[in-house]
């Protein structure tokens, strides 16, 4: 993780700007090369600094990687945090209707889908996230992502799916349904290049994202409403 020493001790200028430059450079290098092939020297060079400067802020390569993951978690919560908070209120409410539960889930998935839209840093972060999900990272990064993001969002998704199916939250069928629904959203990011190629698009702007979102949410809504019908029919 990052270290915070007085400037006089390490001889390097402190500041969030320098730290942010190192994280930005690390995301780029890790995304392009993967964790094992990346070096702290190259990361520091891309940031316009020297290797000792990186070690002053992060100690080592694992430290800077975990800082990247922490930043990624912050970005994810910016994207879906409000929707998750509202969904938690619906999940914890005893009088919520099936329609409210479905809308709460759709809001979460809608927020996650926003990650496919093009932006100034979107390509670097997509490459970094793809390698992270492929396991090209230290084990500590998986633990950090799990505790910092997956546990909370997984709890609310499984809880709402359990309400809609009638199965317990920890039932294997609940977990599989939740995973299948979430995978539909993730597929649009993981298979983004295939999506662009199939549609003849050169990128995803706000207008195109809206069209993708409308189709995806229609699919997810149909699946959720189908689960409710199956529950009511005792299937």
Secondary structure, DSSP 8 states (H G I E B T S, - for coil): ------HHHH-S---HHHHHHHHHHHHHHHHHH-TTT--HHHHHHHTTS-HHHHHHHHSSHHHHHHHHHHHHHHHHHHHHHHHHHHHHHHHH-TT--HHHHHHHHHHHHHHHHGGGS--TTHHHHHHHHHHHHTT-S-HHHHHHHIIIIIHHHHHHHHHHHHHHH-S-TTSHHHHHHHHHHHHHHHHHHHTHHHHHHHHT-S---HHHHHHHHHHHHHHHHHHHHHHHHHHHHT-
